[in-house]
Amino acid sequence: MVAVVSLIAYFIYLMAFFGIAFILHPISVLEEEDGEAVIEKYHGSCLTGVSRKLPSLPQKILVEKVAPAPVLLSMEDGEVVRSVVSGSIPSYSFESKLGDCKRASAIRNQAVERVTGRSLQGFPMEGFDYDSILGQCCEMPIGFVQIPVGVAGPLLLDGNEYTVPMATTEGCLVASTNRGCKAIYVSGGASAVVLRDGMTRAPRC
């Protein structure tokens, strides 16, 4: 019995340690309107909230409700940067506390300049949708980089011709892929066969 209790406590500790805080934070009960449950979800987006209605449920669902921190919202960008540099505010939580992904990235950008003493002038900040990458593919963004896009093909695959865009900074990659596409084409094309489903976390060029 003691071992089971210890295991559960250890599991909760690990969840909290890795930032999965919904176990330890208070959660709000969904409101029901005309037999329908309204879900308000604040985490996972820099928007103020997303509401949607679901059919009647047999029991009330509990969800976490996270709103932007009013203290940070009332502070100027310069004040927030100074707080990050001093270590009083962690920069990884800006998106949830500010409710504005673009502003969070800009403040983090300034903080990096202040900490490193290096200028990031010329490093692109404008023209990118920072909301789209929240919780998806990049943490603690400070801007973005432009990658040239080449084109290879036509690739004859399963009887259809495809033009293949390739975003890369590796020299000769598009050229060699293009030569491969040409070899496949003059050989009569290629056929695609799915041997198994799988997923890898290794980065690809």
N, C-alpha and C positions, 0 to 999 in steps of 0.2 A: 504494500500500500504506500509506504514511504517512497519507494522507487518510482511509482506511478505519479505521485504528487510532485516529486522532484523533476521528473521528465516534463510534466506540463509547465511547471514554473520556468524551466530552462528554455522551453519552446517559446513562451511568451517573452522572455528576456531577449532571445535572438531576434524575434519579430520586431521588437521595439528598437533594438540595436541597429538593425539594418533599415530603419526608417519606415517600417510598416506600422504606423501609429494608430490605425483604426481600432486596434484591440484595447489600447489604453485610454483613448480619448472618448469623451462623452459623445453619444450619437443621438440624433433627433428622430422622432417618430414621424412617419409620413402623415400628411393630412389627407383626409378623404373628402372628396367633393362629389356628391350625387352618385355614390357607389363606385367612384373611380379613385385610384390612388395617384397622388401627384408626387413625382420624384424630383427633388432638387439636389443637384450634384455640383459641388464647387471645386473639388480637386480634379486634376487632370486637364484643366483649361484655365486660361488667364481671363476668361470672361467672368462676369459677375455671377453667372449661374445658368444652368440649363434646366428647363422644366419640361416634362412630358407626361402624358397621362397613359396609364395602363388599365386593362380591365380589372374588375373587382378581384381581389385576392382573398384567400381564406383567412389570412392573418396579416397584421401590419408588418411592414418591412422596415428595418432600421438601417439608416444610412448616415454616413458622416457628413457633416455640414461645415465646410471650411470657408471662411470669408477673409478678405484682405485685412491685414492688421492696421487699425486706425492710426497707430503711432507712426508707422512708416509712411502712410499716406499723407500725414501732415508735415512730414519733413521735406526739405529741399534736397535736390540731388547731391549737392555738395556736402550736406550734413550726413547723408547716407554713406557717401564715399569715405568720409572721415571715420565713420563708425566701422566700416569694413576694414579700413587700414589699421585701426586700433584693435580690431579683433572682437569688438562688442556685438557685431551683427554678422552672422555667416552669410556669405554671398550665394550659397546654393539654395537658400530658401526665398530668394527675391521674388520669383514668379508667383508663389502662393501668397506671399505677404503683401506684395504691391498690387497684384491683380492686373499687371500690365507687362507682358513679356518683352516688348520692345524697350520699354523704359528700364526693365531689369537688366537687359543685355547692355544697354548704354552705360548704366551705372557701374556694372561689373567691368566694362571696358575701361572706364576712368580709374577704377580702383586698381586694375592691373598696371596701368601707366604709373600711378602713384607708388605702388609697391616696388615695381621693377626699375623705375626711373628711366624707362624707355618710352619713346613716343610711338603711338599706334596711328599716327596721322597717315592717311592713305589706305588704312585697313577698312574695307567697306562695312558700313552699318545699315545704310538706307537701302530700301528696295527689297527687303526680305521679310517673309512671313514667319515671325518667330513663334507665333501661336501653333503653327503646323508641326513644329518639332518638339513641343513640350511633351515629355514622357514617351517620345518616339525614338529619336535617333541621335540626340546630342544633349549632354547636360552642361549647364553653366556656360551658355554661349556668350561670346564677346563680339561677334560679327560673323562674316562669312567670306569665303574665297570663291573666285570665279575659276571654273575649270573649262578648258576648251573642249568642244564636242566635234569629233570627226564622224565620218560616215563610211561604212564598208558595205559592199554588196554589188549587185543583187545576190542574195543567198537563196538558192533553190532548195526548199525544204518541203517535203510531202507534196510536191507538185505546185507549190505556191512560191512566188518570188517575194523576198523581204529585203527592205533596205534597213541596215542595222546602224543606229546612232551609237557612238561610243564616247563617253566622257572620260578623259584620261590625260595625264601629264607624262606618260611613258612614251618616249620616242620610238617610232617604228611599230608600235603595237597595232595601230589602225591599218598601216600599210601591209603588215604581215597577215592580219585578219582578212584584209581585202583580197590578198593573193590566195588565201585559203578558200574564200568564197568563190573566186574565179575557178579554182581547181575543182571544187565540188560541182560547180555549174556545168563545166565542160565534160565532167564525168557522168552527167545524167542526173545530178541532184542527190540529196540525202533524205533518209527517212528517220523520223524520231520515234523512239520507243521508250516508254517509262518502265524501268526495271524495278524501282522502289521509290517510295517517298522518304525524304529525309531533310534535315536542316543542319547547317553548320554555322558556328559563330566566328569562324575565321574570316578576317578581312580579305576582300578581293580587290584587285586592281580595276 
